[in-house]
């Protein structure tokens, strides 16, 4: 009887461990960047110009808005996705949510502005509280808007100054948030009032 030695090791070779994402994951990531680029490209022009983007990407996004052909738009948003590969998409996603009013901070500030406007129109002491909380406010302009908005409400006129008062309040809230660099999650409403 012959002694047969095995030429093949019966144990399977160890599988190599990959230290990079799979091709499928890379494709999903690129598609997500293209979709993000498309969303940014569909924003109004002034919002795109507000974003802190490289010049090449900004130009590509503005060109995307000018293209009308379906295939041309598809190729352009693929190009935008390619330009966005080296960028962090999180700040861009936050900016889109803020522009669309979907972020928690934006919704919180919107409600805060509405509450301040109502208080300014209803309470006499609210003016001093607002001036203390937001020191950069043009107080003379605010007094005029409050007076005119009260007259509009009493006369049943369209709320032109009522809206302007809200815009002024929101500008101050936004400026205060940027200046103080508050955390991303809003604190309780009682602290802000």
Backbone as CSV, one residue per row, in Angstrom:
resi,resn,N_x,N_y,N_z,CA_x,CA_y,CA_z,C_x,C_y,C_z
1,UNK,0.827,-1.155,0.000,0.000,0.000,0.000,0.886,1.238,0.000
2,UNK,0.502,2.141,-0.795,1.307,3.341,-0.935,0.876,4.410,0.056
3,UNK,1.827,5.124,0.522,1.539,6.208,1.435,1.232,7.455,0.604
4,UNK,0.017,7.849,0.686,-0.376,9.027,-0.092,-0.341,10.267,0.794
5,UNK,0.362,11.224,0.351,0.392,12.491,1.088,-0.515,13.472,0.353
6,UNK,-1.165,14.241,1.132,-2.056,15.238,0.540,-1.241,16.404,-0.007
7,UNK,-1.547,16.732,-1.224,-0.864,17.850,-1.842,-1.571,19.174,-1.535
8,UNK,-2.826,19.071,-1.154,-3.609,20.269,-0.876,-3.937,20.299,0.606
9,UNK,-3.784,21.443,1.210,-4.119,21.618,2.624,-5.640,21.582,2.762
10,UNK,-6.200,20.691,3.614,-7.660,20.581,3.718,-8.310,21.820,4.338
11,UNK,-7.578,22.610,5.068,-8.165,23.819,5.646,-8.210,24.897,4.574
12,UNK,-9.353,25.586,4.448,-9.427,26.642,3.428,-8.513,27.806,3.808
13,UNK,-7.989,28.465,2.832,-7.112,29.609,3.132,-7.915,30.726,3.808
14,UNK,-7.282,31.480,4.655,-8.012,32.569,5.323,-8.432,33.621,4.295
15,UNK,-9.636,34.160,4.527,-10.132,35.199,3.622,-9.385,36.493,3.906
16,UNK,-8.994,37.159,2.854,-8.299,38.436,3.077,-9.279,39.472,3.627
17,UNK,-8.816,40.273,4.542,-9.664,41.321,5.092,-9.443,42.583,4.276
18,UNK,-10.567,43.188,3.885,-10.492,44.405,3.091,-10.468,45.605,4.021
19,UNK,-9.591,46.506,3.718,-9.487,47.707,4.539,-10.105,48.916,3.849
20,UNK,-10.919,48.674,2.869,-11.586,49.752,2.151,-13.032,49.349,1.863
21,UNK,-13.879,50.314,1.554,-15.285,49.973,1.288,-15.431,49.199,-0.015
22,UNK,-16.519,48.475,-0.105,-16.772,47.691,-1.310,-17.149,48.611,-2.467
23,UNK,-17.144,48.056,-3.667,-17.528,48.829,-4.842,-18.973,49.302,-4.721
24,UNK,-19.818,48.433,-4.193,-21.226,48.791,-4.040,-21.386,49.963,-3.078
25,UNK,-20.620,49.949,-1.999,-20.706,51.052,-1.035,-20.200,52.350,-1.662
26,UNK,-19.135,52.253,-2.432,-18.634,53.450,-3.113,-19.673,54.018,-4.069
27,UNK,-20.372,53.144,-4.793,-21.411,53.601,-5.713,-22.561,54.261,-4.954
28,UNK,-22.946,53.664,-3.815,-24.019,54.266,-3.014,-23.605,55.646,-2.506
29,UNK,-22.349,55.762,-2.080,-21.852,57.052,-1.596,-21.855,58.100,-2.710
30,UNK,-21.411,57.707,-3.903,-21.378,58.639,-5.024,-22.791,59.054,-5.435
31,UNK,-23.722,58.108,-5.418,-25.109,58.430,-5.755,-25.692,59.396,-4.728
32,UNK,-25.366,59.190,-3.447,-25.852,60.091,-2.401,-25.283,61.499,-2.607
33,UNK,-24.018,61.606,-2.983,-23.430,62.917,-3.246,-24.086,63.586,-4.456
34,UNK,-24.393,62.791,-5.488,-25.067,63.341,-6.657,-26.457,63.870,-6.282
35,UNK,-27.182,63.127,-5.456,-28.513,63.565,-5.019,-28.409,64.835,-4.177
36,UNK,-27.409,64.894,-3.320,-27.196,66.096,-2.520,-26.885,67.280,-3.436
37,UNK,-26.047,67.036,-4.440,-25.730,68.080,-5.412,-26.954,68.540,-6.169
38,UNK,-27.838,67.602,-6.498,-29.073,67.965,-7.197,-29.955,68.831,-6.291
39,UNK,-30.059,68.462,-5.016,-30.861,69.254,-4.086,-30.305,70.669,-3.943
40,UNK,-28.983,70.769,-3.857,-28.366,72.091,-3.748,-28.602,72.871,-5.035
41,UNK,-28.495,72.195,-6.180,-28.700,72.857,-7.460,-30.116,73.357,-7.654
42,UNK,-31.078,72.785,-6.952,-32.473,73.207,-7.081,-32.837,74.313,-6.093
43,UNK,-31.884,74.683,-5.222,-32.124,75.807,-4.318,-32.103,77.106,-5.126
44,UNK,-32.729,78.160,-4.596,-32.620,79.457,-5.284,-31.165,79.919,-5.370
45,UNK,-30.895,80.697,-6.374,-29.529,81.146,-6.655,-28.883,81.829,-5.452
46,UNK,-29.637,82.681,-4.734,-29.033,83.417,-3.614,-28.635,82.481,-2.473
47,UNK,-29.332,81.346,-2.317,-28.933,80.379,-1.290,-27.634,79.680,-1.678
48,UNK,-27.489,79.369,-2.956,-26.251,78.723,-3.420,-25.066,79.658,-3.204
49,UNK,-25.277,80.943,-3.458,-24.195,81.906,-3.293,-23.839,82.107,-1.822
50,UNK,-24.782,81.856,-0.903,-24.509,81.979,0.535,-23.616,80.858,1.051
51,UNK,-23.675,79.698,0.406,-22.912,78.541,0.883,-21.419,78.751,0.674
52,UNK,-20.642,78.176,1.580,-19.181,78.261,1.481,-18.706,77.094,0.623
53,UNK,-18.684,77.306,-0.686,-18.330,76.254,-1.635,-17.113,76.671,-2.449
54,UNK,-16.353,75.685,-2.930,-15.276,76.023,-3.871,-15.872,76.648,-5.136
55,UNK,-15.120,77.512,-5.754,-15.626,78.253,-6.913,-16.069,77.326,-8.043
56,UNK,-15.312,76.270,-8.277,-15.639,75.336,-9.356,-16.992,74.664,-9.113
57,UNK,-17.244,74.262,-7.867,-18.509,73.621,-7.518,-19.653,74.617,-7.601
58,UNK,-19.436,75.830,-7.113,-20.490,76.857,-7.180,-20.881,77.126,-8.632
59,UNK,-19.880,77.239,-9.511,-20.162,77.480,-10.926,-20.925,76.306,-11.538
60,UNK,-20.547,75.090,-11.164,-21.234,73.904,-11.691,-22.691,73.882,-11.230
61,UNK,-22.936,74.284,-9.983,-24.310,74.314,-9.471,-25.145,75.382,-10.176
62,UNK,-24.532,76.535,-10.424,-25.255,77.590,-11.126,-25.503,77.205,-12.582
63,UNK,-24.559,76.483,-13.190,-24.766,75.983,-14.552,-25.888,74.950,-14.590
64,UNK,-25.992,74.132,-13.535,-27.045,73.119,-13.448,-28.425,73.771,-13.550
65,UNK,-28.569,74.956,-12.974,-29.854,75.631,-13.009,-30.208,76.123,-14.411
66,UNK,-29.202,76.354,-15.236,-29.442,76.870,-16.580,-29.772,75.755,-17.583
67,UNK,-29.364,74.530,-17.280,-29.543,73.424,-18.221,-30.994,72.971,-18.209
68,UNK,-31.555,72.777,-19.407,-32.957,72.354,-19.497,-33.112,70.924,-20.000
69,UNK,-32.149,70.432,-20.754,-32.249,69.079,-21.307,-32.043,68.038,-20.207
70,UNK,-32.848,66.980,-20.238,-32.797,65.942,-19.206,-31.409,65.294,-19.127
71,UNK,-30.885,64.893,-20.271,-29.583,64.227,-20.284,-28.475,65.179,-19.848
72,UNK,-28.582,66.431,-20.227,-27.598,67.421,-19.805,-27.616,67.620,-18.292
73,UNK,-28.813,67.642,-17.707,-28.925,67.768,-16.245,-28.314,66.552,-15.563
74,UNK,-28.564,65.361,-16.114,-28.029,64.139,-15.522,-26.505,64.155,-15.525
75,UNK,-25.921,64.513,-16.655,-24.462,64.580,-16.737,-23.905,65.650,-15.800
76,UNK,-24.596,66.781,-15.713,-24.113,67.864,-14.858,-24.166,67.463,-13.388
77,UNK,-25.221,66.776,-12.959,-25.244,66.417,-11.542,-24.295,65.277,-11.241
78,UNK,-23.903,64.478,-12.239,-22.820,63.513,-12.030,-21.490,64.259,-11.842
79,UNK,-21.300,65.294,-12.620,-20.099,66.115,-12.493,-20.069,66.790,-11.120
80,UNK,-21.218,67.287,-10.675,-21.306,67.912,-9.349,-20.951,66.898,-8.270
81,UNK,-21.466,65.675,-8.410,-21.135,64.621,-7.452,-19.643,64.331,-7.424
82,UNK,-19.001,64.367,-8.574,-17.566,64.140,-8.650,-16.806,65.269,-7.950
83,UNK,-17.274,66.498,-8.120,-16.618,67.626,-7.459,-16.794,67.589,-5.941
84,UNK,-17.859,66.948,-5.491,-18.166,66.919,-4.055,-17.490,65.763,-3.323
85,UNK,-16.753,64.927,-4.017,-16.137,63.750,-3.389,-15.234,64.098,-2.215
86,UNK,-14.531,65.201,-2.309,-13.579,65.569,-1.262,-14.184,66.467,-0.187
87,UNK,-15.485,66.729,-0.295,-16.127,67.631,0.662,-16.873,66.849,1.732
88,UNK,-17.052,67.470,2.873,-17.858,66.899,3.947,-19.316,67.251,3.658
89,UNK,-20.190,66.255,3.448,-21.569,66.557,3.077,-22.443,67.026,4.242
90,UNK,-22.014,66.846,5.480,-22.867,67.177,6.631,-23.200,68.674,6.691
91,UNK,-22.225,69.598,6.550,-22.600,71.020,6.579,-23.526,71.409,5.433
92,UNK,-23.349,70.777,4.279,-24.225,71.075,3.145,-25.644,70.596,3.418
93,UNK,-25.778,69.405,4.006,-27.096,68.877,4.348,-27.769,69.778,5.386
94,UNK,-26.996,70.240,6.370,-27.544,71.150,7.383,-28.014,72.454,6.745
95,UNK,-27.240,72.960,5.789,-27.615,74.208,5.118,-28.901,74.031,4.322
96,UNK,-29.039,72.901,3.642,-30.269,72.634,2.886,-31.454,72.580,3.831
97,UNK,-31.301,71.876,4.941,-32.394,71.788,5.916,-32.741,73.173,6.459
98,UNK,-31.722,73.992,6.692,-31.969,75.337,7.205,-32.707,76.178,6.167
99,UNK,-32.295,76.088,4.899,-32.948,76.867,3.849,-34.388,76.420,3.637
100,UNK,-34.622,75.133,3.787,-35.977,74.605,3.599,-36.808,74.701,4.873
101,UNK,-36.187,75.126,5.961,-36.913,75.270,7.215,-37.180,73.952,7.900
102,UNK,-36.364,72.936,7.626,-36.594,71.614,8.186,-35.708,71.313,9.395
103,UNK,-34.723,72.143,9.663,-33.849,71.841,10.792,-34.542,72.228,12.096
104,UNK,-34.174,71.562,13.152,-34.777,71.834,14.459,-34.482,73.254,14.908
105,UNK,-33.279,73.708,14.637,-32.905,75.061,15.050,-33.739,76.089,14.299
106,UNK,-33.897,75.881,13.001,-34.665,76.831,12.193,-36.118,76.887,12.665
107,UNK,-36.713,75.735,12.902,-38.101,75.699,13.373,-38.203,76.354,14.752
108,UNK,-37.230,76.061,15.614,-37.225,76.654,16.950,-37.139,78.176,16.856
109,UNK,-36.237,78.684,16.031,-36.086,80.130,15.885,-37.334,80.765,15.277
110,UNK,-37.983,80.063,14.369,-39.199,80.579,13.765,-40.292,80.749,14.837
111,UNK,-40.453,79.727,15.676,-41.448,79.813,16.751,-41.069,80.889,17.770
112,UNK,-39.795,80.982,18.074,-39.334,81.996,19.011,-39.624,83.394,18.472
113,UNK,-39.385,83.602,17.187,-39.677,84.888,16.556,-41.158,85.225,16.599
114,UNK,-42.005,84.223,16.368,-43.449,84.454,16.426,-43.892,84.822,17.840
115,UNK,-43.312,84.128,18.827,-43.683,84.445,20.220,-43.239,85.857,20.598
116,UNK,-42.022,86.230,20.195,-41.551,87.583,20.496,-42.439,88.615,19.818
117,UNK,-42.804,88.394,18.572,-43.657,89.362,17.856,-44.985,89.541,18.583
118,UNK,-45.591,88.427,18.982,-46.867,88.512,19.697,-46.708,89.242,21.025
119,UNK,-45.635,88.954,21.743,-45.404,89.634,23.025,-45.157,91.123,22.814
120,UNK,-44.390,91.474,21.785,-44.102,92.882,21.532,-45.375,93.663,21.217
121,UNK,-46.324,93.016,20.559,-47.570,93.693,20.220,-48.545,93.733,21.395
122,UNK,-48.457,92.765,22.294,-49.430,92.665,23.379,-48.956,93.289,24.688
123,UNK,-47.673,93.216,24.986,-47.171,93.648,26.300,-46.262,94.859,26.145
124,UNK,-46.420,95.800,27.018,-45.584,97.005,26.990,-44.150,96.720,27.436
125,UNK,-43.980,95.845,28.442,-42.642,95.585,28.980,-41.832,94.625,28.092
126,UNK,-42.435,94.033,27.093,-41.726,93.092,26.218,-40.656,93.803,25.386
127,UNK,-40.902,95.074,25.078,-39.936,95.842,24.280,-38.596,95.947,25.014
128,UNK,-38.647,96.283,26.300,-37.420,96.410,27.086,-36.727,95.051,27.233
129,UNK,-37.505,93.996,27.410,-36.922,92.657,27.530,-36.219,92.260,26.238
130,UNK,-36.854,92.552,25.104,-36.251,92.205,23.813,-34.965,93.010,23.604
131,UNK,-35.005,94.293,23.940,-33.818,95.149,23.771,-32.662,94.657,24.635
132,UNK,-32.975,94.119,25.822,-31.942,93.581,26.698,-31.391,92.260,26.159
133,UNK,-32.296,91.412,25.674,-31.884,90.096,25.173,-31.109,90.196,23.859
134,UNK,-31.463,91.164,23.021,-30.839,91.322,21.698,-30.353,92.774,21.577
135,UNK,-29.172,93.064,22.103,-28.720,94.450,22.206,-28.421,95.149,20.880
136,UNK,-28.249,94.447,19.800,-27.909,95.095,18.531,-29.116,95.575,17.749
137,UNK,-30.293,95.541,18.325,-31.520,95.866,17.621,-31.657,97.370,17.388
138,UNK,-32.166,97.738,16.217,-32.496,99.132,15.919,-33.826,99.426,16.617
139,UNK,-33.739,100.016,17.800,-34.920,100.198,18.640,-35.919,101.185,18.040
140,UNK,-35.419,102.198,17.376,-36.333,103.173,16.781,-37.176,102.505,15.683
141,UNK,-36.536,101.728,14.839,-37.256,101.029,13.781,-38.274,100.060,14.394
142,UNK,-37.880,99.382,15.469,-38.785,98.432,16.100,-40.005,99.147,16.684
143,UNK,-39.809,100.303,17.332,-40.948,101.059,17.881,-41.933,101.440,16.776
144,UNK,-41.393,101.917,15.655,-42.248,102.316,14.534,-43.037,101.113,14.020
145,UNK,-42.361,99.969,13.866,-43.047,98.775,13.365,-44.107,98.291,14.336
146,UNK,-43.820,98.329,15.626,-44.812,97.904,16.624,-46.031,98.821,16.558
147,UNK,-45.794,100.129,16.537,-46.906,101.086,16.477,-47.741,100.877,15.211
148,UNK,-47.072,100.739,14.050,-47.791,100.566,12.790,-48.527,99.227,12.731
149,UNK,-47.914,98.186,13.284,-48.572,96.876,13.286,-49.820,96.896,14.164
150,UNK,-49.765,97.591,15.291,-50.955,97.716,16.144,-52.059,98.474,15.412
151,UNK,-51.691,99.535,14.693,-52.684,100.296,13.921,-53.300,99.423,12.824
152,UNK,-52.448,98.632,12.163,-52.957,97.730,11.116,-53.968,96.746,11.680
153,UNK,-53.650,96.159,12.824,-54.564,95.195,13.432,-55.873,95.856,13.827
154,UNK,-55.800,97.064,14.379,-57.013,97.758,14.814,-57.889,98.143,13.619
155,UNK,-57.265,98.519,12.514,-58.019,98.952,11.338,-58.401,97.788,10.426
156,UNK,-57.848,96.603,10.688,-58.141,95.440,9.836,-57.454,95.516,8.485
157,UNK,-56.353,96.215,8.422,-55.599,96.347,7.168,-54.710,95.125,6.960
158,UNK,-54.180,94.969,5.739,-53.231,93.870,5.484,-52.010,94.009,6.397
159,UNK,-51.447,92.887,6.854,-50.384,92.909,7.868,-48.985,93.177,7.317
160,UNK,-48.799,94.311,6.662,-47.504,94.625,6.077,-46.438,94.869,7.157
161,UNK,-46.696,95.766,8.083,-45.723,96.054,9.135,-45.653,94.917,10.156
162,UNK,-46.728,94.169,10.295,-46.749,92.982,11.145,-45.680,91.999,10.665
163,UNK,-45.601,91.809,9.354,-44.593,90.919,8.762,-43.189,91.510,8.887
164,UNK,-43.073,92.811,8.680,-41.762,93.459,8.810,-41.232,93.341,10.235
165,UNK,-42.136,93.435,11.213,-41.730,93.282,12.612,-41.175,91.873,12.836
166,UNK,-41.852,90.882,12.282,-41.362,89.501,12.412,-39.987,89.365,11.764
167,UNK,-39.801,89.945,10.597,-38.507,89.862,9.906,-37.397,90.504,10.736
168,UNK,-37.692,91.634,11.357,-36.697,92.290,12.198,-36.348,91.418,13.411
169,UNK,-37.371,90.838,14.026,-37.144,89.958,15.181,-36.295,88.765,14.762
170,UNK,-36.616,88.140,13.635,-35.849,86.974,13.161,-34.419,87.338,12.829
171,UNK,-34.200,88.498,12.243,-32.829,88.933,11.949,-32.011,89.034,13.234
172,UNK,-32.623,89.560,14.274,-31.915,89.701,15.542,-31.645,88.338,16.185
173,UNK,-32.623,87.442,16.109,-32.438,86.095,16.669,-31.315,85.375,15.919
174,UNK,-31.331,85.466,14.589,-30.290,84.807,13.783,-28.914,85.407,14.067
175,UNK,-28.841,86.737,14.162,-27.556,87.389,14.440,-27.050,86.995,15.822
176,UNK,-27.953,86.903,16.782,-27.567,86.507,18.140,-27.055,85.068,18.153
177,UNK,-27.716,84.175,17.405,-27.303,82.767,17.351,-25.916,82.647,16.716
178,UNK,-25.684,83.379,15.651,-24.372,83.325,14.992,-23.277,83.904,15.883
179,UNK,-23.596,84.993,16.566,-22.594,85.649,17.407,-22.225,84.813,18.625
180,UNK,-23.204,84.161,19.194,-22.932,83.411,20.425,-22.559,81.964,20.162
181,UNK,-22.676,81.504,18.920,-22.337,80.123,18.552,-22.982,79.133,19.513
182,UNK,-24.292,79.212,19.583,-25.035,78.308,20.448,-24.904,76.888,19.948
183,UNK,-25.104,75.873,20.808,-25.031,74.483,20.356,-26.105,74.198,19.318
184,UNK,-25.893,73.092,18.574,-26.810,72.737,17.497,-28.223,72.471,17.988
185,UNK,-28.359,71.824,19.122,-29.689,71.525,19.639,-30.172,72.702,20.464
186,UNK,-31.375,73.215,20.191,-31.875,74.340,20.960,-32.151,73.948,22.404
187,UNK,-31.913,74.894,23.295,-32.222,74.661,24.713,-33.721,74.774,24.888
188,UNK,-34.171,74.641,26.114,-35.599,74.726,26.355,-36.083,76.130,25.991
189,UNK,-37.359,76.234,25.647,-37.926,77.516,25.207,-37.875,78.552,26.310
190,UNK,-37.962,78.139,27.566,-37.973,79.079,28.671,-36.638,79.825,28.774
191,UNK,-35.528,79.165,28.427,-34.227,79.811,28.512,-34.068,80.887,27.445
192,UNK,-34.659,80.675,26.272,-34.519,81.618,25.171,-35.373,82.866,25.381
193,UNK,-36.525,82.720,26.012,-37.424,83.860,26.211,-36.836,84.709,27.254
